Amino acid sequence: MSDNFAWTKKDLLGLEYLSAGEITRILDTAASFKEVSTRDIKKVPALRGKTAVNLFYEPSTRTRVSFEVAQKRLSCDVVNMDMKASSVLKGETLADTGRNLEALKIDIFIIRHSYAGAANVLSKFVKGSVINAGDGKHEHPTQALLDIYTLREKFGKVKGLNVTIVGDIEHSRVARSNIWGLTKLGANVTLCAPPAILPKYADKFGVKVTSDIDEALKDAHAVNVLRMQFERDDLKAFPTPAQYFKTYAVTKERLKKCRPDIIVMHPGPMNRGLEISTDVADGKNSVILEQVTNGIAVRMAVLFLTSSAVRRGE
């Protein structure tokens, strides 16, 4: 495993806080860990003796299981907490939860929370590593890292790629993390959504913004399709599901107008027949399941690097 520089960050709170070099270091480390999952014995002793706790205040399937698999492949002991049955319901603060768990000699804290900044808050009260598994509408850094890793694996680079993100961008922490990471690595990013959910923050990133999906897909090397979060449509400003599928869904007919080597990505869970058609989700351009596989290697890399900073006393 290359060691171009000593990793100094004990926490992964968001890609906003990482340099291009640090993002690349995670991707390179993930590449070295990916081979572990092909072995008969899918385990290395990199975090033997360490204990991680998975604090998921929001529901999760892929992310939680992916972290747990990554932890176990690094020989890390794992505690999965049921936050619906925890002292949080009795009024315990996040800071007190963290302090009490650290008193039990927990080394690594994985947290998913509905409030933006929750991971940042926790990191101020514990000495162990804190990894953000999604906080409100803020960031989802490991999802973006596995997306970017998949892009680099497919095209051999990130710089200069045209990447389109389509869907409910306004409410998406995945989109924010991808925008931070992709722009830092030199990709050209286009955001496409109905006007009501095009983000107001887009200008500061220098990304292209459009509500025309055919324009957005025209020169794209990759399209990352986001779930439409209709549960957030309090003002009834979204198109109806039928209107959305007709106007914005990534379908086989739309892909016929694109580059033949375009790849289709989705962070999950997918709404088939809404933002993506089944023949695209399961088609030859789809790398959705490869993203899931790559998520293990990326999370192994993040766990290993952040823990190494703690071991160095950073």
Helices and strands as residue ranges (DSSP letters): G 15-17, H 20-34, G 35-38, E 51-56, H 62-73, E 77-81, G 83-85, G 87-90, H 94-103, E 108-113, H 118-123, E 129-135, H 141-155, E 162-166, H 173-184, E 188-192, G 195-197, G 202-205, E 208-210, H 213-217, E 222-225, G 230-232, H 241-248, H 252-255, E 263-265, H 278-281, H 288-311
